[in-house]
Amino acid sequence: ISAVKDTATIKDISKNIERVLKGANLGIVKEFVGHGVGHRLHEEPNIPNYVNGSLSFELLEGMTIAIEPMAILGGEAVFIDNDGWTVKTKNDDMSAHFEDTILVTKSGFEILTRN
């Protein structure tokens, strides 16, 4: 979250998430990403939890994004259960999913889900 500010890029956020997860020896779920929030719940830009390809999209003041790191003790493989909603790890490893909705401000950010 600390990387969020006006003119920051998606890469800035993804790089920080990846650094923290890898530094803790946690697996990174790559199938699911954070995203923009606006008229619809899931909008562009996608915000991966790792650096992947071209992530040069620039955040602008007033944008709202969801940052959603998912971490696994062990591997990185997940699957969607038969109910079509529940995400499970393939090896029954413990996992965690965190989500915050963030408003991009000129000087940084406001965490909307914690106020």
Phi, psi and omega in degrees: 000326183298342179279349185283127172189166177304130180078000172292159179252164175301323179301322179301317180290310183301320180297318179293317179299311181300317181299315181294314182294314179294322179297334178263009181057040179256145174286146182254122176284120185259347183284340183237148186222163167286179188193169172287153177232128181204238177295332174243156182295318181247109179230170171292150006271153169285143181235091180293160179270017180202161179282125185213114174060215184275110180239042187274002179305130184260131176283147179233150178309134179098345178288152175239131181228156172251124175257124191225069177296139173236128184233148181231136170281105182119232185283197181237356188278134178227166173212160177266128183294170182301338179285354178078005185229314186289128176260130180233155174280145183293330182257015184059026175290151175292146180215166177216146178231123179245145178214132171227143175260128190238134171263127177280125178244169181302318184263358181162250187204162170231128179274105185287331183278358180243003181259000000 
